[in-house]
Amino acid sequence: MLTQRITKRRTKRKNTRKTKKNKVTLESQKNLVLKMLRELKWPKTARPNVLRQSHVMSGKSGYEGFVLGIVTSWAGKGSRSGYRKMLSMKTREPKYKKLFNESKKLMRMKDPKFKFTSIQYNKNHRAARHRDAKNTGISYIVGLGNYTGGELTIFDENEKNPVKHDIKGKFNTFDGSKYPHETCPFRGERYTLVFYSN
């Protein structure tokens, strides 16, 4: 009887240790998403409003990036507005679907009350000053990777009074449709995730 009790206690202690080791934290979830981003073969995206003049002058028409979740798509002349909102094709592909689910989990861990429909993923892109035409309300942004610099600069509505925000491993909220914003120069490997409503 005494031997059984001691064995049970030891087993319970081991299980408790395992649970503590395997506990998912915000940091471990960021690392998981970063690992997935590093392993991904990135598609090119064409978003002329976020390209710098130097980028265009060098003959580049896009950069590595994509959206998962709800997107606004051209529906044709027959529809009322010409556009419709739908789940992006990439979101249905297994490799992207897994990334989308883990990214949503990351956001839920940071701010469970924040509602969003879409996530913009960017790789090593220095965005030109722009406003987000299709975003509604507040967005969250976080920078991941091994880089220096790359702060997010947000201007007031008159494109004045710039304020730099360090987003490396940190979540920052802003209204990208209202306030112009751009990326500061950076060196290294820089990924950004922007959580927003379409």
Secondary structure, 3 states (H helix, E strand, C coil): CHHHHHHHHHHHHHHHHHHHHCCCCHHHHHHHHHHHHHHCCCCEECCHHHCCHHHHHCCCCCEEEEEEEEEEEECCCCCCCCEEEEECHHHHCHHHHHHHHHHHHHHHHHCCCCCCCEEEEEECCCCCCECCCCCEEEEEEEEECCEEECCEEECCCCCCCCEEECCECCEEEECCCCCCEEECCEEECCEEEEEEEC
